[in-house]
Amino acid sequence: MEAIIQTYQLTKKFKGDEVIKPLDFSLRKGEICALIGKNGAGKSTFLKLLAGQLLPTTGDIQLFGQSGNELKRAKKRMGFMIEAPAFFPDFTASQNLNYFRIQRGIVDKAYVQEVLEIVGLADEKKKRFKDYSLGMKQRLGIALCLLSSPDCLVLDEPINGLDVEGIMEIRNLLMKLNQEKQITILISSH
């Protein structure tokens, strides 16, 4: 199986503190992997390194077998949700996603409705983002990740703060994306 994410002796230091100790990690095509650890364990730092929001102190990252200058192109095959995505509070889900669709140069307008159906927000046509529950906000964040038709999703604490029902909804959604769309998934959670 093809390695989607591969790290070799990856480290990250902040002011001399080693937040990520030498890490060899591999995520293969079709897998769902959860990084579990307490707050401050380095989960979000690791995901930010994968997304390119932080640079590693040492080590190497490969995405879809690409590294170095090729990483930027490989990241286009991935959807990242790290920390809470920023949406316009007075926009509906559709308006928010259309804004990002245009920003990203995605031509197919119908795809917005399709991803809203996938995440279970298609019937919330009039509701504004500011009136969404936490679970709805998380699902819209996942919809935003799906806009680029990714082969891999990287989600930082997508169930954080959700009630049991919300956790089950997200879990079922991720299983569906993995099984029906063959999307490889990496999530973090405490």
LINHU-V320710 format. One record per residue. N is the residue number from 1. PSI is psi as a letter, one per 20 degrees, with the letter a starting at -180 (none if undefined). OMEGA is omega in whole degrees, -180 to 180 (NA if undefined). Layout:
# LINHU-V320710
{{N & PSI & OMEGA} {N & PSI & OMEGA}}
This chain:
# LINHU-V320710
{{1 & p & -179} {2 & p & 175} {3 & p & 178} {4 & g & 177} {5 & p & 178} {6 & p & 174} {7 & q & -180} {8 & o & 175} {9 & l & -179} {10 & p & 176} {11 & q & 173} {12 & p & 177} {13 & q & 171} {14 & o & 179} {15 & l & 177} {16 & i & 178} {17 & p & 179} {18 & o & -178} {19 & g & 175} {20 & o & 176} {21 & q & -175} {22 & o & -171} {23 & p & 169} {24 & o & -175} {25 & q & 178} {26 & p & 174} {27 & p & -176} {28 & q & 179} {29 & p & 176} {30 & i & -178} {31 & q & 166} {32 & p & -179} {33 & p & 177} {34 & p & 171} {35 & o & -178} {36 & p & 178} {37 & r & -179} {38 & r & 176} {39 & p & 180} {40 & j & -178} {41 & i & 179} {42 & j & -179} {43 & g & -179} {44 & h & 178} {45 & g & 179} {46 & g & -179} {47 & h & 177} {48 & h & 175} {49 & g & 179} {50 & h & -177} {51 & i & -177} {52 & j & 177} {53 & h & 175} {54 & q & 175} {55 & q & 179} {56 & q & 174} {57 & g & 173} {58 & r & 176} {59 & a & -174} {60 & q & 176} {61 & p & 171} {62 & p & 175} {63 & p & -177} {64 & k & 178} {65 & j & -179} {66 & q & 175} {67 & r & 178} {68 & c & -177} {69 & i & -179} {70 & i & -177} {71 & h & -177} {72 & g & 180} {73 & h & 180} {74 & h & -179} {75 & h & 178} {76 & i & 178} {77 & j & -175} {78 & q & 173} {79 & p & -178} {80 & p & 170} {81 & n & -178} {82 & p & -171} {83 & a & -173} {84 & p & 177} {85 & q & -179} {86 & p & 177} {87 & r & 176} {88 & p & -174} {89 & h & -177} {90 & j & 179} {91 & q & 171} {92 & r & 177} {93 & g & -179} {94 & g & 179} {95 & g & 178} {96 & g & -177} {97 & h & 176} {98 & h & 175} {99 & g & -178} {100 & h & 177} {101 & g & 179} {102 & g & 179} {103 & h & -175} {104 & j & 177} {105 & k & 178} {106 & o & -172} {107 & h & -172} {108 & o & -180} {109 & h & -177} {110 & h & -177} {111 & h & 177} {112 & g & 180} {113 & h & -179} {114 & g & -180} {115 & h & 176} {116 & h & 176} {117 & g & -180} {118 & g & -176} {119 & j & 176} {120 & k & 179} {121 & j & -176} {122 & h & -178} {123 & i & -179} {124 & l & -172} {125 & h & -174} {126 & h & -175} {127 & p & 180} {128 & q & -177} {129 & h & -178} {130 & i & 180} {131 & j & -180} {132 & q & 170} {133 & r & 179} {134 & g & 179} {135 & g & 178} {136 & g & 178} {137 & g & 179} {138 & g & 180} {139 & h & 177} {140 & h & 176} {141 & g & 178} {142 & h & 177} {143 & g & 178} {144 & g & 177} {145 & h & -176} {146 & i & -178} {147 & h & -176} {148 & j & -179} {149 & l & -174} {150 & q & 173} {151 & i & -178} {152 & p & 175} {153 & p & 175} {154 & o & -172} {155 & p & -180} {156 & o & 177} {157 & l & -178} {158 & i & -180} {159 & j & -178} {160 & p & 177} {161 & i & -178} {162 & q & 173} {163 & r & -176} {164 & g & 180} {165 & g & 179} {166 & h & 178} {167 & g & 179} {168 & h & 179} {169 & g & -180} {170 & g & -180} {171 & g & 179} {172 & h & 178} {173 & g & -179} {174 & g & 177} {175 & g & 179} {176 & g & 180} {177 & h & -180} {178 & g & -174} {179 & g & -175} {180 & h & -177} {181 & i & -179} {182 & l & 179} {183 & p & 175} {184 & p & -173} {185 & p & 172} {186 & p & 178} {187 & q & 172} {188 & q & 178} {189 & q & 173} {190 & none & NA}}
